[in-house]
Amino acid sequence: MDRLSNTVRPYAWGSTTLIPELLGTAPTGEPQAEMWMGAHPGAPSRLDRGSGEQALSALIDADPEAELGVAATGKFGPRLPFLLKLLAAGSPLSLQVHPDLAQAKQGYADEESRGVPIDAPYRNYKDANHKPELICALTPFDGLCGFRTPDEAAELLARLDVDSLKPYVDILHAHPEEAALREVLTAVLGADPAEMAITVAEATAAAERLGGDYAPYASIAHNYPGDAGVIAAMLLNYIQLQPGEALFLGAGVPHAYLNGLGVEIMANSDNVLRCGLTPKHVDVPELLRIVRFEATEPAVLRPEASASGEELYETPMDEFRLSRYSLDSPNSLAPRDLTADTPQILLCTAGIPRANGLELTPGASVFVPAGEKAELSGTGTVFRATVVV
């Protein structure tokens, strides 16, 4: 078992306080958006086995079967197939969708064949993998997820009483679900930027006046004034997670995280198609090819407890599996045996539990190679990330 040293990414939307508060460190005044735990080449975790600090990705590359196990290597290849994060949103992330596996492979191959540089700001596909993800709230956590029904979206837009939004309301009422959502999102993202900025300003003023259900969108607009994504966001369901609740996001589902601290796990990919709320590249035609234009009711996940004390967040994915252990008392509970033939990352989010006797504080994490003994004791909360083989 190896204690991990992890990189915190300073994205502009990050909270300046949430991660420092968890870690018990002083805020720097700069945003601290994500702490990455895993072997992603963008910011691999580091560890020291006695010969100096090295990247987890390098250790896995040197002997995949020893680190990941025969079964995981056979199923997913010689790489850790998931990325675990602490995510701290102080302002809205970009409105975005992720491709499915076939779309990612096709998109990556196409951009490679056209010679699009991998670091080009207009590149859509950084790899050939999909990016399903699960976010579990550690604090109250707000987000947008999936389309409202056309009637619900039409009512929300109509109550703003903005003349330039009325054609969208008519479309949402007049067409079947898929056609209505597609036509309105296409029109919003394709509108003249100067005209859309006026529409967004009028919609923002109305949202501030109405309050209530409109308050999240007024807040979004203050962070991204004039951005077409403000109107696109109104087509989506607003959701609030309480600590311990989670949300699974599959391919093609438009979403955005707005604020709060959570544990996020995803397939090891960096493929994002953006819809707005960002200064970054928005490839509208490719986005419209990826989005699933169907109304969905966000399904809030709560962990399923087992006799062993493991609380599992059930998803349809094999690349990652997230569960939680709530350790109540060092005297009343026997140590929990987590030994498995798959690779694991354990993350402490509360208390001072021990992993194989190693004391963990909030924000501390360890990597457990496949087959190595893993035992939890003490008090606190520990998230367990692994795979399904």
N, C-alpha and C positions, 0 to 999 in steps of 0.2 A: 504494500500500500504506500502510495507516494503523495505527500502534501503538494498541492499545486500552487504555483504563482501565476496569477491571471492578469490579463490586460483589461483596463477600463477604457472604453472608446468614448471620446469627448464630442459626440454628435451634438449639433446645435439645439436639438429638441430635448436634450437630456435634462433631468432635474439636477439642480446644484446641491441638493440636500439629502435625497432619499437613500442613495447608496452610502454616502458617508455616515448617515444615521444608523444604518444597518451594521456597518463595519465598526462603528464606534470611533471614527476618525473625524478630524476637523474639516469642514468644507473648504475647498480652495477658492470658491467663487466662480469656478469654471463648470460648465455642464459635465456631468458624469452619466452617460446614457446607458451603456451596456457593459457588463463584465462577462467576458467570454471564457467558457470552460470547455476544452476539447482540443481537437487537433486540426482545426480549420487553418489553412495556410495564411489567412489574413492576420491572425493573431493567436497562434497556438499557445496553449498553456505550457509552462515550464516546470521542471522538477529536477531534483538532484539525488542521484543514487550513489553518491560518494566520490564522483570524479568531476564534479562541477555541474552547473546548471545546464540543461539541454531541453530542447523542445520536445513535447510529447509526440508530435508528428514525426520527428526524427527517430525516436525510439520505436515507434510502430513500423516505420519504413524498414528499420534494421531487422526486425523479426516479428512480422505481423501475427503469426500463429501463437507465439509466446505471449503477446500482449492482448490480443483480441480473442484467442481461442480458435480451434479448428472449425467449429460450427459457424461462428460469426464471419470468419474469413471466407469460408466456402459460400456463404449466402450473400454477403455484401462486398466481398473483395478485400484487399489488404489496406483498409482504411476504417477509421472510426466513423460509423454512418450517421452520428448525431452530433449536434452542437447544443450545449446547455448554456443558458445566459441568466444573469440578473438584468432585468430591463427596468429602467427608471425614466418614465416620461414626465417631463415638466411642461411640455406643450405638445400639440398634436404631431404625430408622425405623418409621413406622406400617405395619402389614400392610394391603396395598391392592391394588386392581385399577384398570385404566383401560378406558373404553368403546371400542368400535369407532367408525368414523366415523358410521354411521347412528344408533347409539345416542346419540352425542354431539350430533348435530344435533337429534334428537328431544327429548332431555333438556333441552338449552339452550332450544329453542323453547317447551317446556312451562313451564319456570320463568320465562321472559320473559313468557309470556301470563298467568301467575298473579301477576305483579308481584313476584316474589321479588327483593329487593335483591341486586345483584351482589356486594356485600361481606358479605352475611349469613352468619354462621357455619354455618348449616344449609343453605346452598346447595351443590348438588353439581356443577353445570356452570357454569364460569366463561367458557366459550367453546363454539363449535360444532365443535371439532376433536378428532380422536383423539390419543392420546399413546403410540404405540409408542416404545420406548427401547432403547438399547444401553449397557451399562456395561463398560468395559475396565479391568482392575485395574492399578494402578501399584505397589501393595504387596499382600501376601496379603490377600484380600478375602473375607469371609464373608457369606452371604445365604441366603434361603429363596426357592424358586421352584417353582411348580406343585405339584399334588397328588401325594402318594404313592399307590400302589395302595391300595384299601381294606384288603387283607390286611396290607400293610406298616404302615399307620396303626393297624390294630387291634392288631398285635403290639406296637408301640411303646407304645400306651396301656395294654395289658394288663399289661405288665411293671412298670408303676408300682404296680400292685396297690392302686388307689384305688377304693373301692366305688362312688362316684358316677360314675366313668368307665365302669363295666362295661356300662351300657345302650348307650353309644356303641360299645363293642366288639362287642356283639351285633348292632347295626344294620349295622356295617361288614362283618360276616361274613354277614349274612342277605340283603342286597339287592344288586341289580346295581350296577355302579360308579357311574353318574351319580346314581341314587336314593340310594345309601348316603352318598356325599359330600355331597349336597345336604341330606339329612335331618340328618346329624350337625352340619354347619356351622350350619344353621338352629337346631337345638336349643341349641348352644353359645352362639350370639349372642343367643338369645331367653331364656336361663335367667335366673332371679331373680338379680340382682347379688350379694346377700348370700350366697346359697347357692353361687354360682359362685366367689366370693372364697374360701370354705372349700375348695372343690375345688381351686382353683389353689394354695392354700397347701399342701395335702396332696401335690399333684402335684410342687410345687417341692421339698419335703423329700425325696420319693422320687427325684427327678432328681438332687439333690445327692448322695444316698447311692449311686446307681447309677453316676454319672459316665459316662465314655465317650461314647456316642451322645447321652446326655441332657445333657451339659455345656452345649451352646448354649442349650437351653431353660431350664436353671437360671439362666443368665446373663440371658436375656430376662426371666424372672420377677422377678429382682432389680431390673430397671429399671422393670417395670410390675407391681408386686405386686397380685394380685387381679384382673387384667385378663383377660377371657374370651379375648382374643387369644393368650394363652399356650397355651391348649388348642388353639385354631384353628391356631396355628403348628405344632403337632405333626402336623397333617394334611399338612404340606408337606415337600418335599424340602429337605434341608440341603445346601448346596454351598459349596465353597471354591475360589476362583480364585487362581491364581498370577500374578505380574506378567506382563503381556502377553496373558493369557487374557481372554475377554470372554463376555458373556451377553446374548442378545437377548430382550426381553420384549414379547410381542404383547398384543392386547386380551384382557381377561377372565381373564388368568393371575394368580392371587394371588401376591404376592411381598413381600419386605421385605429391605432391606440391613441388615446387622448391625454390621459394622465394617470399616474399611480405607479406602484412598484410591484413587480411580479417575477416569478420564475418562468422562463420560456425555454422550450425545447423544440427542436426542429430537425428535419433532415439536413445533412451537411451540404447546404447550397446557398448561393447568393443571388438567385434569379428573382428579380423584382420588376414588374411592369407597373408604372405609376399612372394614377388618374388625376393627380392634382395635389394641392397643399404642399408644394415643393418647388424650389427653384431648379431642380434637376430635370433631365430630359424626360418628356412625355411623348411616347410613340403611340399616337392615337390609333392608327390602323392595326398595329400589333396588339395593343391593349384590347381592342374590340374583338379580336380573334380569340383571345384567351378568356375574357370574362364570360361567366355563366349567367345569362339573363333570366334568372328565376327568383321569385320571392321566397325567402326562407325565414323561419323563426329561429333566432339564435338559441341553441341548446346549451344551457348552462350545465357544466359537469360538476358533480360532487364526488369525492373519492369513495370507492367501495372498500369497506374494511374487511379484512380476513382474520382468521383465528390467530395468525402469526403476528398481528399488529400492523401489517403493511396495509396502507390505504392507497388503492390503485386508481389512477385516472385513466379510464378505459378509452382507447381510440382504435381506429382500424389499421394503424400503422405497425409495421415490423421494425422500421429503422430506429424507432425510439419507443421507450416505455418509461413513463414517469409515475413514481409513487412517493408516498410520504410516510414517515414514522414520527409519531408524537410520543416521546419518551416522558413518562410522568414522574417516576420516582426511582432513584437508584437502589432503594431498599426493597421496593415491592415488586419489581419486575426483573425477571432474568434477562441476561444479555440477549439481544436479537441476532441470530445467525443469518447473515446476508450472503454467504459464500455462494458463488454461481460460476457456471462455465462460460459466462459472457463478460465482456468488459463493463465496468461500472464507474460512474462518478457520483460521489456522495457530497452533498452541499448542506451545510448547517445554516439555518435561518433564524434560530432562536435558542437560547440557553447555552449550556456548555456540555454537550454530549461528548462521548469518547468513541473513536473508531479504532479497534485493536489497541486500546489504551491511549491512543493519540488524542489529546484534547483539541476539540474544535470549538471555535467561537463563531458568532454570526458572520457569514460571508466567507468562511473558510471552506475549502473543498479538498477532496482527495481522489486520486485515480486508483482503482483496484483492477489489476490485470486479471484476465479470465483464469478461474481456478484458484486464485489466491484467497486465503481465509479473510473474511470480513465480518466483524462482530461489533454491534453497537451497544453501548451502555450509557449510564448517566441520565441526565435530564435535558430535554430540548426538542427541537424539531429538525429533522434531517430529510431532505429530498434525495431520492435514489433514481438515477438515470441509467438505463441500460437498453438492451435490444431484445427482440423476440426472435428466437431461432427454432 
